[in-house]
């Protein structure tokens, strides 16, 4: 039966899914490594930005990425999908190639915004293509295939770029450029050509924003959901940094060395597994278990599933930063993934339920707002909040100040940390453990728990008090 359904999809459907897989591989291939690239020591290939600077770049830049599709979707309708895809991939490719040339905060921020523009041009087109190449009969499986491509790309991308970490941007640029070849086989699906002047099109977009914003119940729901995405985004914004700074993954390295030596050789450094390799277990768990979890929660009320998923995901994400034990971290990522797989698909379903009957399409189109807010807020949490509570470089500076240890100002982060350890008569590993015992950087988990549980409780109250009829 499923095979019969597969035969009903036109060629453009499969081309669009292939384009999505490649685009996600290129995006996550760099994005999973981005937080450490921005903050790591210069002699490890990083830019040595502060956690606050990292949070600003990733939070604001990615937030804008999720806001722009409201406008870029109108551009695609006006000028045609294929033309805008060519523009999107041109921006994407050039951004990846130019990125390594910039090292200042301002330069990197501008380049990330430029890259985000390419992604924002791409997003609404590929989703619309899937929608237009499926029917009521085939859409359920069709979007299931589409989301599988998203997760496959998210998993494969970092596995490729981690092999060539020093050339991450060039590798991602090469991957995204493959889509120019696929565009030769892309046939634009049926589209009502929009002859409305572009100025009027944008005016309509902002009018629609006003309509959505005026629905206070809907906006309150989106604000609550943004808390979930704030917590979720720590998977990319904070967790890779935390693992790199604090988690001892030598046990995992030993396991792979004895059983899968090629993995140990390619995804480790100095006896520690790459933090992004560990974080990428989330995508692997989703690929393996999403169908099972979806089948379990399929008939449950969206709100009940979302609240439960929020709680599970919150506990999992909180526990990822609770210990220095890497096996504990992996189990925590698995717990988080269960919550993510339960809650995330139900958000869209619930928006469809609470949207006014005559405005469902409009309201569904604005489901980006929680992602926009979630990324901006995640930047704050993973930026100044993480810097104050958990950043090893900042805590080491405070330790040095309190112990009258003076270090040269022109040292890299790595050299500075080693100098502090040396003057304290410790190894770098011993100083790490000492800082853990003195400053308790895992207190960051209280922040995650607070955000996640507040979102779950707010959503439960929202449903009981305001949406009892749904």
N, C-alpha and C positions, 0 to 999 in steps of 0.2 A: 504493500500500500504506500509506504513512504517512497519507494522507488518510482511508483507511478506519479507521485506528487513532484518528485525531482524533475521528471520529464516535462512538466508543465511550465517550468521556469524558462524564460527566454535567455538568449546568450548574454544579453546585457546584465541580467541579474548576476550571473556567475562572474562576469568581468568586473562588476562593481564590488562584489565580495572579495575578489582577488586584489583589487585596488585598495580596499579597506585593510586587508591583512598587511600589505606592504607598507601602507601609510602608518599603521599602528606599530609595526616593527621598527620603522624609522624613528617615530616619535618616542616610544618607550626605550628604544635603544640608547637614546641620549638622555631622556628625562629621568630614568631610574638612576643614572650616574650624575645628574646635574647638581644635586645638593652637595655631594662630596667634592665635585669639581669646583664649585664656588668657594668652599670653605677650607679645603685641605691645604696642607703645607705646600709651598711653591716647589720644594725639591721632590714632592710626590706628584707634581703636575697640576696642583690646585692654584687658585687665585688668591687664597688667604683672605677672602672677605669675611666679615663678621657674620654671625648667625642672623643678626637683624637685617643686614644688607641682603643676605640670601633670602630671608623671609619676604622682603619687599619685592625683590625681583620675581621670585616664584609665585608669590601670592597675588600681587597686582597684575603681573603679566599673564598668568594663567586665568585669573578672573576675567580680564578683558577678553581673552580668547573665547570664553563661554558667553560673554555678553554680545560680542560682535555678530554672531550668526543671525540675529534678528535683522540686522542691516544687510549683511552679505547675502542672506537668502533672497532679499529683494533684488540685489544686483544680479544674482544668478537667473532669477525669473525674467529679468529685463534683457540680459545680453545672451543668455543661453548657457546650459550646463557645461558643455564641452569647452567653450571658450574660457569660462571662469576656472575650470579644472586646470587648463593649461597655465593660466595665470597663477593659480594656487601652487602648483608644483614648481613653477619657475621661481616664485618667492621662497618656497620651502628649500629648494636645492641651493639657491644662491645664499640664503641665510646660513645654512649649514657650512657652506664653503667659506663664508666670510667670518663666521663666529670666532675661530681661533686667532684672528688678527686683533681682537679687542680684549683688553685686560683691565681697563678701568671700570669702576662701578657704572658710570654713565654710559660708556660704550657698550658694555655687556647688557645693560638694561634695554637700551635702544635696539640692540640686535635681537634680544628675546621678544620684544614687542613686534619687531618685523617678522620674526618666525611665527609668532602667534597669529599675525594677520594671514599668513599662508594657511595655517590650520583652520582659522575661522572661515575663510573662503571655501575650504574643502568640506567642512562638517555638514552644513545643511544640504549640500548637493548629493552627497552619497546616501544620506538617509532618505531623501526624496526619491532617489533612483530606486532604492529597494522598495519603497512604498508603491511606486508607479509600476514596478515589474512584478508585483504580487497581487493576488485577488483575495477576497474574503476567505476563499477556500484554502489558499496557499500561504497567507500572510503569517500565520502562527509559526509554521515550520520555517518559513522564509526568514523571519526576523531572528529565529533561533539560530539558523545558520550564520546570519550576519553577526550576532553577538559572539558566536563561537570564533569567528574570524578575528574579532576584536581581541579576544583573550589569547588566541594563538599568536597574534602579532605582538601582544604585550609580553608574552613569555619568550618568544623567539628573539625579539630585538635585543634585549640586554645580553642574552647568551652569545650573540654575535659580537656586539660592541665590547663586551668585557674581554674578549680575546685580543682586541686591539685598542685597549683603553687610551693609549696616547693619540690615537687617530679617530676617536669616537665621532666627532662631527663629520669628518670626511666619509666614514663608513655609513652614517645615517644619511648623508647627502647622496651617496651612491645608491643606497637602498631606495630612497624616495624617487630618484631619477628613473628607476625601473618602471614607474607608472607612466612615463611618457610612451613607453612601448605598448603598455596595455591600453592606452588611450586610442591607439590605432584600431582597436577592436571594440571600442566603446561607442554604442549607438544611442544617441540621446532619446530617452523615452518620451512618449507623447506629452507635450507641454503647451499650455495655452500661452501664446506669445503675448507678453505684456508690452503694449505700446504706450503705456502711460509715461509721460515725461519723468525722468529719474527724480526730479525734485518733488513731484507729487507722490511718487512711490515712497520716498523717505518720509514725507509728511504723513502718509497713511500709516507707516510703521510706528511713528511716534504717537499718533492718535490711538493706535492699538495698545501701545504701552500704557497710555493713560487709562484706557478701559480696564485693563488687567489690574493696574495699581489701585484703581478705585474700588475693587472688590476686596474689602478688608479681611473677610474670612479667608479668602484664597491666599492673600498676601501673608497672613499670619501662618497659614500652613507652610508656605514656601520658606518663611523665616525659620520655622521649627526644623524643617528638613535640612536647612543650611547647617544646622548644628551637627547633623550626621556626617555631612560632607566635610566639615571642618575636622572632625575626628578621623574620618577615612583618609583624608589627604596627608595625614602624618606618615602614612605608609611610604610616601615619596619625599615629603618635606623634612621629616625629622628622623624616621627610623633608620635609614641608611647611615646617617651621621652618628646616631647613638650606637649602632652596632660597631661602626668603625672605631669610635672613640673608647667604648667601654666593654664590649662583649668579647670574651675569650672563645674563639672558635677553633682552637687547636685540636679539640677532641673530634670535631667534624672533619677537620683536615686529615687527621690520622685515619679516620674511617674510610674516607675516599682514597687516601694513599694506599691502603691495604686492599681495597675492593674495586675501586674505579680510579686507577692512577692517572688516567688522562684528564679526568675532571679536577683532581687535586693539582695537576700540573698547570692547567689552563685557567683555573678560577681561584687562585690563592696568591698570597704574597707573604713571604717570611713566616711560613707555618700557620697563617691565618687565612680562612676562606674570605673571599671578597664579600663585603657587606651587601652589595647589590645582588649577588648570587643568592644569598640567604633570603633577602627580601622578596626575590622573584619566586619563592615557594608559593606565595599567595596566588599568582597567576596559574601555577601548575595545579594547585588544589582546585581552582575554579574549573579548569579544563576537565579534570577528572570527575568532580562531584557535582557540577552545576545541574546536570539533567536529573540526578537523583534528588537533590534538594528541591528543585523546581517541582518535581512530581509529588513530593511530600507536602509542599505548601500550596499547591495549585488550587485546591478547593477551600482553603482557609480565607477568612476575611482579610483583606489587604491591611487594615489598620492593626489587627492583632498580630499578623505576621511581621509588620514593620516594627512595632514596639518590641516584640521578642527579638527580632533581628538586630535592632539597635542595641539592646542590652547585651546580647551575645557578642556582637562586634566590639562594643565598648570594653567589655571584660578582656577580650582577646587583644585588642590594640593596647590597652593599659598594661597587660602582662608582658607585652613584648619589650617594654622598657623597665621591667621590674628587677631583673637579675642580670648577672654577667655570664650566666650559663647559656650557651648557644642552643642546646637541645631544648631547654625551657622556652627559648625564643621561638623556635620552630613550631613547637606545640601551640604556643600562643598565636602565631600567625595562622595556624590551622583553625583554631577557635574563631579568630577574627574572620576568616574566609567563610565559615559557616554562616555567621551573622550577615556578612556582605551578600552572600548568595541568596539569603532569605529575604533581606530587606530591599536591596537595590531594585530588582525587577518589579516589586510591588509598588514602588513610588509612582511610576508612570501609570500603572493601573488605577491607583487611588486618585490621581489627578483627573483621570477620565471620569471617575465617579462623581467627584465634587464640582466639576466644571459645569456651568449652566448648559442646558441642553442645546441652546441655539448658538453657543460660543465654544463648543468643545475643541474644535480645531485651533481656534485662536489661543485658548488657554493652554492646550498641550504644547503649542509652539513656544510658550513662555516658561516651560518647565526648566529652562536653563538658569533661572534666577537663583535657585539654591546652589547650583554649581558655581556661579559667579560669586555669590556671597561666601560660600564654603571655602573657595580658594583664597579669597582676600583674608578671611579670618584665620585660615590655616597658616597663612604667611606670618600673621602676628604671633600665633601660638608657637610656631616653629622658629620664629625669629627672636624678638626680644625676650619672650617668656622662656624659651629653651636656653637662650644665652645666659640668662640670669640664674637658672636652676641647674643646668646640666652641661653646658659647654666646657669641655675639658681644658681648652686653652685659657679660658677666662678663670676657671677655678685654679689652674696652675699659677696664673699671675697673682691671684689673691693669696695662695699658699706662699709664694715667694715673698710677697710684701710682708706678710705676717711673720715670716721667719728670717727677715732681713737678708734675703738672697737677692743679689743684684745681677742682672743679666744684660748683655749688650742689646741695643734696640734694633740692630740691623740683621738679626738672626731670623731664619725662617721659623715657622711654627714648630716644626719637628726639632730643629736645632735648639730652639728656646726651651722646649720641654725637656730635652736631653740634658741641657745645661743646668736646669733647675734640679733635675734628678741627681746629677753628678754632685752638685754642691750640697745636696741633702744626703749624700752618701747612699743613694738608692739606684737601682736600675730603673729604666723607664717603666717596666711592668710593675715594679714595686711602688713607684710613685702613683701610677694609675690606681692601684688597689688602696693606697693611702688616701688619695683624693676621694675615692668611692666611700671609704669609711668615715671620712671627715665631713664631706659635703652632701652625701646622699643624693646624687644626681638622679636616681630613680624616683625621686619625689615628683618628677615630671608626669608620672603615671596618674597622680591625683588630678592633674589638670585634664588629662584625657578622660578619666572617669567622670569628672564633674561635667564636662561638655556632653559626653554621651548619655549619661543618666538624666541630665536636665532635658535633653532632646526627647528621650523616651518618655519621661514623665509629662512633659509639655504636650507631646503628641497624644498620649492617653487622655489627658484632661481635655484637650481640644476635641477629641472624638466624643467623649462622654457629655461635655457641656454644650458644644456648639453644633455638632454634626450627628446627633443621636438618630436622626431619621435616615441616615445613609446606610 
